[in-house]
Amino acid sequence: SFRTFSMKKIAAIFFVLFLSFTASGVYPTNVQAAVTFSLSPSSKSINVGDSVDVSVVLDSGGQTVSGGSAILTYDPTKLQVVDANSALTGVQVSTGTVFTTALTNSVDVVNGKITLDYGLSAGTFSGNGTFGKITLKGLVAATSTPVSFIIGSGSSSTSSAVYASGSNVLGAANSGSYTVLTSTASPTTTNA
C-alpha cells in the first residue's frame, strides 16, 4: 500500500541521514567527562628522611570550573608534610596554577589532615592543571601509606569539592599510596 511505502521511504531517509552524520563526526555531544582530582605521582617509594613532591591535579573534564577544595588525610606518624611557607604560622602546602589565592591552606600535623580551599569563586578554569603541591617526607619505614581525599556530601570545609555554577561537580578523586623505605647508610671504609 501507499502508506507502507511512504513510511519505509521516510525510515530509509532518516537512516541515511543518521549514517551521514555519524560518519562525518557531525553530531551533538553533550557528554562531558567526570571532573576529577588525582595525585601525581600516585605512588612512590622514598627513604626515611627523603621527600617527594606530590601534585594535586584537577581535571575539569571539559567543564569550566570556578573553585573548589581538596581535603586529604595521611598518617602523620609515617609521613610529614613539609611546610611550603615558613613565613606564615602553621604548616601550609603550595598553591597550584589552577587557582592561586586559597581561602584556607592548612595542615593539621597532629591528625594528618590537609585542607586547600579556594572557595566557590576563585576564577575560572577548564583543563588539566595543578591545584596544589604537597611535599611529603618519610618519617619511619612503612608500606603503602595512603594519602586520601575526603569525599562526601559535606561542605567544602569538610570534604573535597569542585564547583561549576555554584554546584559541586566533582565526580571522582584518585588517592595515592607512598612507601617509606629504611635508608641504608653508605658503607664506611677504614684505612689499615
Secondary structure, DSSP 4 states (H G I P E B T S, - for coil): -HHHHHHHHHHHHHHHHHHHHHHHT-S-----PPEEEEEESSEEEEETT-EEEEEEEEE-TT--B-EEEEEEE--TTTEEEPPS-TTSSS---EE-SS----SEEEEETTTTEEEEEEES-S--B-SEEEEEEEEEEE-S-EEEEEEEE--SSS-TTTS-EEEETTEE-EEEEE-EEEEEEPP-PPP-----
